[in-house]
Amino acid sequence: MRIFKKEKGQTKELPSEIEELREEVRKAKMSVPVEKVAYKEIERLTKTSPSSAEYTIGINYIDYLVSLPWNKITDDNLDIKRAESILNEDHFGLAKIKDRILEHLSVRVLKLSQQHKILVVDDEKITRQNLEHVFKKDGYHVNTASNGSEALNFLEKNAFDVIVTDLKMGKVDGMAVLEKAKNVNPSTEVIIITGYATVSTAIEAMKKGSYHYLTKPLKLNEIRSTIQKALYKKKVRLEPKGPVLCFAGPPGTGKTSLGMSIARSLERKFVRMSLAGMKDEAEIRGHRKSYVGALPGRIIQEIRRAETKNPLIMLDEIDKIGRDFKGDPAAALLEVLDPEQNTHFVDHYLDVPFDLSRVMFIATANALDLIPGPLLDRLEVITLLGYTEEEKEKIATHYLIPKEIEEAGLSENPPVFTSETIHKIIREYTREAGLRNLKRQIASICRKIARETLSGRSTNGQSVLTPEMVENFLGPRKFYFEISDAKERVGVATGLAWTEAGGQIIFIEAAKMKGKGNLILTGSLGDVMKESAHAAMSYIRSHAESLNIPDDMFETHDIHIHVPAGAIPKDGPSAGLTIAVALISLITERSCKRNVALTGELTLSGRILPVGGVKEKVLAAHRAGVKSVVFPAKNEADIRDIPEGIQKDLKILKINELEEIIDVVLN
């Protein structure tokens, strides 16, 4: 090997490269076990030919290790009033969501803002006074004791984070204080200082649990640095180990921007990591470094880019994570998000533990039922519901319109959007729970105004945008009020459904024809919805007499149930009530009131069971022009969360049995 190196002229170059790596490892301030692994890898490189693939793999591995922020953290801004101000500045409404976020942040603030307590023990008055002055200036709570006996009395009544004690102090020396401190509270760090330092006493102190052993005269920077390192472990233990927040709701409701606001309020680095479509477990855990082109997982990569050990990582679209023969990324996330396990997260590439406990994880999702159970169990879900028309108008007025005017270069002569104009855009050109389409339509109008301004077709003065001008800019209306624009029919009932995009109005149609009593179901219905239809049919057949239905009706006729928008899959039990009403309307030939919308699960005995997505469904009914909504009585608690303005516009009927509502819904 040496002859080979000599021939290639590498006898001087290789050692210097290796020495540079050793110096970088030393500066990286890794933990002792990781440092040992790094030095062992460097030692292996000294015996490896630089032209071999193993040498390049080893160099890349060491480079990655030293580039990670093993001990680099950003200090959190713990001003809770500032956090509240930022949330209010960035988001309109969402009062309950903001309260829950501020509660979460308040716990962090209280735990991390606790003042550390230090006990200084020294029989020299000048030393005590100097250390007390320095430590108080650094923001610590300081007590002093003039001898060992006084220190022992303090330890009986108080708990301290750090004790700085002189070694020789008469009858009760520093060793006695050290032993007592460790017996009372093993987490207390003890720093021994002395002017009579010997190797034997230093070894004895370390064996008894001393954190450090410093000699007099003391260097202030050295004692400060030692205190900070001793308290670092304490700070890690104080770091809240609460659940990971998960913002769940329809698209465009502000989930990602809430995470950005939290990062801004804490002054942490923000990292967004999309999990949509991720199917390979190695995306989380990384590949073994022996593979060609191996890299760490996305978590470690993002922490390296953030250059800090405690960024805020947003796990976006966690409900759209996939799985295949390469593994299950959701299972790999269990270790990442579990506060009891992530202190020693082992990436396959690094093959050494990395502490993820300082990272603040926040997840986002549209549909919670798509998240695996064990993973969902580690998340604290905060649901973001759709916005009302009034909320959308205020958000458009105060946030979206000013931003789009600035983006379009219209700040000097900004167009004025009247309230009627905004309402027209919301009602006739958007149909969503969130705000994305509304933002696009406003941006489209601003671009067209900008073009007219440049082409000379617009006046230089400030223009007022009227509802009539909206149609010129955006074309014919895209959405209509399904309820007010439709007539009442026999066998057609109005239902309410929940989707990932929020609530929606659906129409369930029923028709009868001569046949042999078959039940035909169409409209891309799922198994649960098909079972709801069969349950509704069985209820009607078992109550035929009370509903005045002829005995031979079901033997001589086929019944067809269809849910329009046949290309879209539909499922869930909440359509049971609507299906039953449509069937009763068909068989009794009484038309359904189109301005009454229903939702609820129906049992064979006619009981109405509670359903989910209540607020989204009510908002959808309000947008569509519905006058009355029928809900299970057991959903009363959910109905209380509906804004008062909508409750005044809608008549909300709560029922326990199907028979309570038949005469209300049917003409």
C-alpha positions in Angstrom: 0.0 0.0 0.0 2.8 2.4 0.9 4.6 1.7 -2.4 1.4 2.3 -4.3 0.9 5.6 -2.5 4.5 6.6 -3.2 4.2 5.9 -6.9 1.0 8.0 -7.0 2.5 10.8 -5.0 -0.1 10.6 -2.2 2.2 10.0 0.8 1.7 13.7 2.0 -1.8 14.4 0.7 -3.7 11.5 2.4 -2.5 12.2 6.0 -3.4 15.9 5.7 -6.9 15.0 4.4 -7.4 12.6 7.3 -6.2 15.2 9.8 -8.7 17.7 8.4 -11.5 15.1 8.9 -10.3 14.5 12.5 -10.4 18.3 13.2 -13.9 18.6 11.7 -15.1 15.8 13.9 -13.6 17.5 17.0 -15.3 20.8 16.1 -18.7 19.1 15.4 -19.3 18.6 19.2 -21.0 15.2 18.7 -21.9 13.0 21.6 -19.1 10.6 22.8 -20.6 7.5 21.2 -21.1 9.2 17.8 -17.6 10.7 18.0 -16.1 7.2 18.6 -17.9 5.9 15.5 -16.6 8.8 13.4 -13.0 8.3 14.6 -13.3 4.6 13.9 -14.4 5.3 10.4 -11.5 7.7 9.9 -9.1 5.1 11.2 -10.5 2.7 8.6 -10.0 5.2 5.9 -6.3 5.4 6.7 -6.0 1.8 5.6 -8.1 2.1 2.5 -7.0 3.1 -1.0 -8.3 6.5 -2.1 -9.1 5.1 -5.5 -11.6 2.5 -4.0 -15.3 3.0 -3.8 -15.2 2.4 0.0 -12.9 5.4 0.5 -15.4 7.7 -1.2 -18.3 6.2 0.7 -16.4 6.7 4.0 -15.5 10.4 3.1 -19.1 11.2 2.3 -20.3 9.5 5.5 -17.9 11.5 7.7 -18.8 14.7 5.8 -22.5 14.1 6.5 -21.9 13.4 10.2 -19.9 16.6 10.8 -22.5 18.7 8.9 -25.4 17.8 11.2 -26.3 20.2 13.9 -25.6 17.9 16.9 -25.8 20.7 19.4 -26.9 23.8 17.4 -30.3 25.0 18.6 -32.2 28.3 18.1 -33.6 29.9 21.2 -37.4 30.0 21.3 -39.1 33.3 21.6 -41.3 32.7 24.7 -43.5 35.9 24.4 -47.0 34.4 24.3 -48.6 37.9 23.6 -46.4 38.1 20.5 -47.5 34.7 19.4 -51.1 35.7 19.8 -50.5 38.9 17.8 -48.9 36.9 14.9 -51.7 34.4 14.8 -54.3 37.2 14.7 -52.3 39.1 12.1 -52.0 36.1 9.8 -55.4 34.5 10.2 -58.9 35.9 10.5 -61.4 34.1 12.9 -60.5 30.5 13.9 -60.9 31.6 17.6 -61.0 28.1 19.0 -58.1 26.9 16.9 -56.0 29.8 18.0 -56.9 29.2 21.6 -55.8 25.6 21.3 -52.5 26.5 19.7 -51.8 29.2 22.3 -52.6 26.6 25.1 -50.0 24.3 23.4 -47.4 27.1 23.3 -48.2 28.3 26.8 -47.2 24.9 28.2 -43.8 25.2 26.3 -43.4 28.7 27.6 -44.0 27.8 31.3 -41.8 24.8 31.2 -38.9 26.4 29.3 -39.0 29.8 31.1 -38.4 28.3 34.6 -35.5 30.1 36.2 -32.6 27.8 37.0 -31.5 27.7 40.6 -27.8 27.7 41.5 -26.2 27.2 44.9 -22.7 28.6 45.4 -20.7 27.1 48.3 -17.4 28.7 49.3 -15.7 29.8 52.5 -14.1 32.8 50.7 -16.5 35.7 50.8 -15.0 37.4 47.7 -15.4 34.2 45.6 -19.0 33.8 46.7 -19.9 37.5 45.9 -18.2 37.4 42.5 -19.9 34.1 41.4 -23.3 35.4 42.7 -22.9 38.6 40.7 -21.9 36.8 37.5 -24.7 34.1 37.7 -27.4 36.7 38.6 -26.4 38.8 35.6 -26.8 35.7 33.4 -30.4 35.3 34.7 -30.1 32.6 37.3 -31.6 32.4 40.7 -28.6 32.2 43.1 -28.2 31.2 46.8 -24.9 31.2 48.6 -23.5 29.2 51.5 -20.4 30.1 53.5 -19.6 26.5 54.5 -20.5 22.9 53.9 -22.9 22.7 56.9 -24.9 25.7 55.7 -25.0 24.1 52.2 -26.5 20.8 53.7 -29.2 22.9 55.4 -30.1 24.5 52.0 -30.3 21.0 50.4 -32.8 19.8 53.0 -35.3 22.5 52.1 -34.6 23.4 48.5 -33.9 21.8 45.1 -31.1 23.2 42.9 -30.2 22.6 39.3 -26.5 23.2 39.7 -24.2 23.4 42.8 -20.8 25.1 42.6 -18.9 24.1 45.7 -15.3 24.6 47.0 -13.5 21.4 47.8 -11.8 22.2 51.2 -14.1 24.0 53.7 -13.3 22.7 57.2 -15.4 19.9 58.8 -17.9 19.5 55.9 -16.0 19.6 52.6 -17.1 19.7 49.0 -17.2 15.9 48.7 -19.8 15.7 51.5 -21.9 18.4 49.7 -21.6 16.4 46.5 -22.7 13.1 48.2 -25.6 14.8 49.9 -26.8 16.6 46.7 -26.7 13.3 44.7 -28.7 11.5 47.4 -31.4 14.2 47.7 -31.7 14.9 43.9 -29.7 12.7 41.4 -30.4 15.2 38.6 -28.6 18.0 40.3 -25.2 18.8 38.6 -22.3 19.5 41.0 -19.2 21.4 39.9 -16.2 21.1 42.2 -13.8 24.1 42.4 -10.5 24.1 44.3 -7.1 25.7 44.6 -5.5 22.4 45.7 -6.2 20.3 42.6 -4.7 16.8 42.5 -5.4 14.0 40.0 -6.6 11.6 42.8 -9.2 14.1 44.2 -10.4 14.8 40.6 -10.9 11.1 40.0 -12.7 10.7 43.3 -15.0 13.6 42.6 -15.9 12.2 39.1 -16.6 8.7 40.6 -19.0 10.3 43.1 -20.9 12.0 40.3 -19.3 15.4 39.9 -20.2 17.1 36.6 -16.9 19.0 36.4 -13.7 19.7 38.3 -12.2 23.3 38.0 -9.1 24.8 39.5 -8.7 28.2 41.0 -8.2 31.0 40.1 -11.4 30.6 38.1 -11.9 32.0 34.6 -15.3 33.5 34.3 -15.9 32.4 30.7 -14.9 28.9 31.7 -17.3 28.7 34.6 -20.1 30.3 32.6 -19.6 27.7 29.8 -19.6 24.8 32.2 -22.8 26.0 33.8 -24.5 26.3 30.4 -23.4 22.8 29.4 -24.6 21.4 32.8 -28.0 23.1 32.3 -28.4 21.9 28.7 -29.2 18.4 29.9 -31.8 19.9 32.3 -33.3 22.0 29.5 -33.7 18.9 27.3 -35.5 17.1 30.2 -37.8 20.1 30.6 -38.6 20.2 26.8 -42.4 19.4 26.7 -43.1 15.9 25.5 -46.7 16.5 24.5 -48.5 15.1 21.5 -47.9 16.2 17.9 -50.5 18.6 16.6 -52.4 17.6 13.5 -54.4 20.2 11.6 -57.2 18.5 9.8 -59.7 20.1 7.4 -60.7 20.8 3.8 -58.1 22.3 1.4 -57.6 26.0 1.6 -58.6 26.4 5.2 -55.1 27.6 6.4 -53.5 24.5 7.8 -50.0 25.0 6.4 -50.0 28.8 7.0 -50.9 28.1 10.7 -47.8 26.1 11.0 -45.7 28.9 9.5 -47.2 31.3 11.9 -46.3 29.1 14.9 -42.7 28.9 13.6 -42.6 32.7 13.2 -43.9 33.2 16.7 -41.3 30.9 18.2 -38.6 32.2 15.8 -37.8 28.7 14.7 -36.7 27.5 11.3 -39.7 26.3 9.3 -39.4 23.1 7.2 -42.3 21.8 5.1 -42.1 18.1 4.2 -44.8 16.7 1.9 -45.7 13.1 2.6 -48.2 12.8 -0.3 -47.5 9.7 -2.4 -44.5 8.6 -0.2 -44.4 4.7 -0.4 -40.9 3.8 0.5 -39.9 3.4 4.2 -36.3 4.4 3.2 -37.7 8.0 2.6 -38.0 8.2 6.4 -35.2 5.9 7.7 -32.7 6.3 4.8 -30.6 3.7 3.1 -27.6 1.7 4.4 -24.5 3.6 3.5 -23.0 0.6 1.7 -25.5 1.1 -1.1 -24.4 3.1 -4.2 -25.9 6.6 -3.9 -27.2 6.0 -0.4 -28.6 9.0 1.5 -30.2 9.6 4.9 -34.0 9.8 5.2 -35.9 13.0 4.6 -36.1 13.9 8.3 -32.3 14.0 8.7 -31.9 15.7 5.4 -34.3 18.5 6.4 -32.6 19.0 9.8 -29.3 19.3 8.0 -30.7 21.9 5.7 -32.2 23.8 8.6 -28.8 23.9 10.3 -30.5 23.6 13.7 -31.5 20.7 16.0 -34.9 22.2 16.8 -36.7 23.3 13.7 -40.5 23.2 13.2 -41.1 20.4 10.7 -44.5 20.4 9.1 -45.5 16.9 7.9 -47.9 17.9 5.1 -50.6 15.6 3.7 -50.0 12.9 6.3 -53.2 11.2 5.3 -52.0 10.6 1.7 -49.0 8.6 2.7 -48.8 5.3 0.8 -47.4 1.8 1.3 -46.1 -1.0 -1.0 -43.6 -3.9 -1.0 -40.8 -1.5 0.0 -42.2 -1.0 3.4 -44.7 1.2 5.2 -43.6 4.9 5.8 -46.4 5.4 8.3 -44.9 2.7 10.5 -41.5 4.4 10.3 -43.1 7.7 11.4 -44.3 6.0 14.6 -40.7 6.2 16.0 -40.2 9.7 14.7 -43.3 11.1 16.4 -43.2 9.1 19.7 -41.6 11.3 22.4 -40.5 8.2 24.3 -38.5 6.9 21.3 -37.3 9.8 19.2 -34.5 10.8 21.6 -32.5 8.0 19.9 -33.8 7.9 16.4 -31.4 5.8 14.2 -31.3 6.6 10.5 -30.1 3.6 8.5 -27.5 5.8 6.7 -26.0 7.4 9.9 -26.4 4.2 11.9 -25.9 6.2 15.1 -28.7 7.7 17.3 -29.8 11.3 16.6 -32.0 13.2 19.1 -35.3 14.4 17.5 -37.0 15.3 20.8 -36.1 19.0 20.2 -37.9 19.1 16.9 -41.5 20.4 16.9 -43.6 18.3 14.5 -46.9 19.5 13.2 -49.0 17.4 10.7 -51.7 18.3 8.3 -54.5 16.1 6.8 -57.7 16.3 4.8 -59.3 13.0 5.9 -58.5 11.5 9.3 -60.0 8.1 8.4 -57.1 7.5 5.9 -54.5 7.8 8.7 -53.4 4.4 10.2 -54.8 4.0 13.7 -51.4 3.7 15.6 -50.2 6.9 13.8 -53.4 8.8 14.5 -53.1 7.8 18.2 -49.9 9.8 18.4 -51.5 13.0 17.0 -53.7 15.5 18.7 -56.2 16.5 16.1 -57.3 20.1 15.7 -60.1 20.4 13.2 -60.3 23.4 10.8 -63.8 23.6 9.4 -65.0 25.5 6.3 -65.5 29.3 6.3 -68.9 31.0 6.2 -69.7 33.6 3.6 -69.3 36.4 6.1 -65.9 35.0 7.1 -64.8 34.7 3.5 -65.9 38.3 2.8 -63.9 39.6 5.7 -60.8 37.5 4.8 -61.1 38.7 1.1 -61.4 42.3 2.2 -58.6 42.4 4.7 -56.1 39.8 3.3 -56.7 38.4 -0.2 -57.7 41.6 -2.1 -54.9 43.8 -0.8 -52.3 41.1 -1.5 -53.6 40.4 -5.1 -53.7 44.2 -5.8 -50.1 44.5 -4.8 -49.1 41.4 -6.8 -50.8 42.8 -9.9 -49.0 46.2 -9.5 -52.2 48.2 -8.9 -51.1 49.7 -5.5 -51.1 53.3 -6.8 -54.7 53.2 -8.1 -56.2 50.1 -6.4 -59.7 49.0 -7.6 -62.4 49.0 -4.9 -64.2 45.7 -4.4 -67.7 46.4 -3.0 -69.4 44.0 -0.6 -71.9 43.1 -3.3 -69.1 42.3 -5.7 -67.3 40.0 -3.2 -70.6 38.2 -2.4 -71.1 37.6 -6.2 -67.7 36.1 -6.6 -68.1 33.9 -3.5 -71.6 32.7 -4.5 -71.4 32.4 -8.3 -67.8 31.6 -9.0 -66.6 29.5 -6.1 -68.1 26.5 -4.3 -65.6 25.4 -1.6 -65.0 25.2 2.1 -61.6 27.0 1.9 -60.3 30.0 0.1 -58.1 28.9 -2.8 -60.6 29.3 -5.6 -61.7 32.7 -4.2 -58.1 33.8 -4.2 -57.7 32.7 -7.9 -60.8 34.5 -9.0 -59.7 37.8 -7.3 -56.2 37.4 -8.8 -57.8 36.9 -12.3 -59.8 40.1 -11.9 -56.7 42.1 -10.8 -54.7 40.8 -13.8 -57.5 41.8 -16.2 -57.7 45.3 -14.6 -53.9 45.6 -14.9 -54.1 44.7 -18.6 -56.9 47.2 -19.2 -54.8 49.9 -17.4 -51.8 49.3 -19.7 -53.9 49.2 -22.9 -55.6 52.5 -22.1 -59.1 51.0 -21.8 -59.2 51.9 -18.1 -59.2 55.3 -16.5 -56.2 56.4 -14.5 -58.5 57.1 -11.5 -59.5 54.7 -8.8 -62.2 52.3 -10.2 -65.1 50.8 -8.3 -65.7 47.1 -9.3 -69.4 46.5 -9.6 -71.2 43.1 -9.7 -71.9 43.7 -13.4 -68.2 44.1 -14.1 -67.4 40.8 -12.4 -69.3 38.9 -15.1 -67.3 40.7 -17.9 -64.1 39.7 -16.2 -64.9 36.1 -15.2 -67.5 35.1 -17.7 -70.9 33.5 -17.0 -71.6 32.3 -13.5 -70.2 28.8 -12.7 -72.5 27.8 -9.8 -76.2 28.1 -9.1 -78.2 27.6 -5.9 -79.3 24.0 -6.4 -82.2 24.3 -4.0 -83.8 27.6 -5.1 -83.3 26.8 -8.8 -84.9 23.4 -8.7 -88.6 22.3 -8.5 -90.0 19.8 -6.0 -90.3 16.2 -7.3 -91.7 12.9 -6.1 -88.9 10.5 -5.0 -86.1 13.1 -4.9 -84.8 14.1 -1.4 -82.1 16.6 -0.5 -79.2 15.2 1.5 -76.0 16.5 3.1 -72.6 14.8 2.6 -69.1 15.3 3.9 -66.1 15.1 1.6 -62.4 16.0 2.0 -63.2 19.3 0.4 -65.9 20.1 3.0 -69.7 19.6 3.0 -71.8 19.1 -0.1 -75.5 19.0 -1.1 -76.5 15.7 -2.7 -79.8 14.6 -4.3 -81.0 11.0 -3.8 -83.4 9.9 -6.5 -85.8 6.9 -6.4 -87.9 5.5 -9.2 -90.3 2.5 -9.4 -91.2 0.3 -12.3 -93.1 -3.0 -12.9 -90.9 -5.9 -11.8 -90.4 -8.6 -9.2 -89.4 -6.6 -6.1 -85.7 -6.0 -6.9 -83.7 -3.1 -5.4 -81.3 -1.5 -7.9 -78.6 0.8 -6.6 -76.4 3.0 -8.9 -74.2 6.1 -8.5 -70.8 4.5 -7.5 -72.0 3.7 -4.0 -69.8 2.1 -1.4 -70.7 -1.0 0.6 -71.8 1.0 3.7 -74.1 3.2 1.6 -75.6 0.2 -0.1 -76.3 -1.4 3.3 -77.9 1.9 4.3 -80.2 1.7 1.3 -81.2 -1.9 2.2 -81.8 -0.9 5.8 -84.1 1.9 4.7 -86.0 -0.5 2.3 -86.4 -3.0 5.1 -87.7 -0.3 7.5 -90.3 0.8 4.9 -91.5 -2.8 4.2 -91.8 -3.5 7.9 -93.9 -0.4 8.4 -95.9 -0.6 5.2 -99.2 -0.6 7.0 -98.6 2.5 9.0 -97.3 4.3 5.9 -100.5 3.2 3.9 -98.5 1.2 1.4 -100.4 -1.5 -0.6 -99.4 -5.1 0.3 -98.4 -6.1 -3.2 -96.3 -3.0 -3.9 -93.0 -4.6 -3.2 -93.8 -7.9 -5.0 -94.9 -6.3 -8.3 -92.4 -3.4 -8.6 -88.7 -2.9 -8.9 -87.2 0.1 -7.1 -84.2 2.0 -8.4 -82.1 4.3 -6.2 -79.6 6.6 -7.8 -77.2 9.3 -6.5 -76.2 11.7 -9.2 -72.5 12.4 -10.1 -72.2 8.7 -10.8 -68.4 8.9 -11.6 -67.7 10.0 -8.0 -67.4 7.2 -5.4 -69.8 7.7 -2.4 -69.9 5.9 0.9 -70.9 6.3 4.5 -74.0 5.7 6.7 -75.2 9.3 7.0 -77.4 9.0 3.8 -79.7 6.4 5.4 -82.3 9.0 6.5 -82.3 10.7 3.1 -82.7 7.4 1.3 -85.7 6.5 3.5 -87.4 9.8 2.9 -86.9 9.5 -0.9 -88.4 6.0 -0.9 -91.4 7.0 1.2 -91.9 10.0 -1.1 -91.8 7.7 -4.1 -94.1 5.0 -2.8 -96.7 7.4 -1.2 -96.4 9.8 -4.2 -95.8 12.8 -2.0 -93.2 15.3 -3.3 -90.2 16.2 -1.1 -89.6 19.8 0.0 -86.3 20.7 -1.8 -85.4 23.4 0.8 -85.2 20.8 3.6 -81.9 18.9 3.7 -81.4 15.7 5.8 -78.5 13.7 7.3 -78.5 10.8 9.8 -77.9 7.1 10.0 -81.1 5.0 10.0 -81.6 1.8 11.9 -84.1 -1.0 11.2 -86.3 0.2 14.1 -86.4 3.7 12.7 -83.9 5.3 15.2 -81.7 8.1 13.9 -78.1 7.8 15.0 -75.5 10.7 15.1 -73.2 11.4 12.2 -69.9 13.4 11.6 -69.0 16.5 9.7 -72.0 18.5 11.1 -70.6 22.0 10.7 -69.3 21.3 7.2 -72.7 20.0 6.2 -74.6 23.0 7.7 -72.2 25.4 5.9 -72.9 23.5 2.6 -76.7 23.8 3.2 -76.4 27.5 3.9 -74.4 28.1 0.7 -76.9 26.2 -1.3 -79.9 28.2 -0.1 -81.5 25.5 2.1 -84.0 26.8 4.6 -84.2 23.8 7.1 -81.8 21.1 8.0 -82.7 17.8 9.8 -80.1 16.3 12.2 -80.0 13.5 14.7 -80.8 14.9 18.2 -77.6 13.3 19.5 -75.6 15.8 17.3 -76.9 18.7 19.4 -73.4 19.3 20.9 -71.9 19.7 17.4 -74.7 22.1 16.4 -73.8 24.5 19.2 -70.4 25.2 17.4 -72.2 26.5 14.3 -71.9 30.3 14.0 -74.9 32.2 15.3 -75.5 34.0 12.0 -76.1 30.7 10.2 -78.3 29.4 13.0 -80.5 32.4 12.6 -80.8 31.9 8.8 -81.5 28.1 9.1 -84.2 26.2 10.9 -82.4 23.3 12.5 -84.6 20.3 13.4 -83.4 17.6 15.7 -85.0 14.2 15.6 -84.7 10.8 17.3 -87.1 8.8 15.1 -87.8 8.8 11.3 -91.6 9.1 11.9 -91.1 12.5 13.5 -90.0 14.1 10.2 -92.1 12.5 7.5 -94.9 15.1 7.5 -92.4 17.9 7.8 -90.4 16.9 4.7 -93.1 15.6 2.5 -95.9 17.8 0.9 
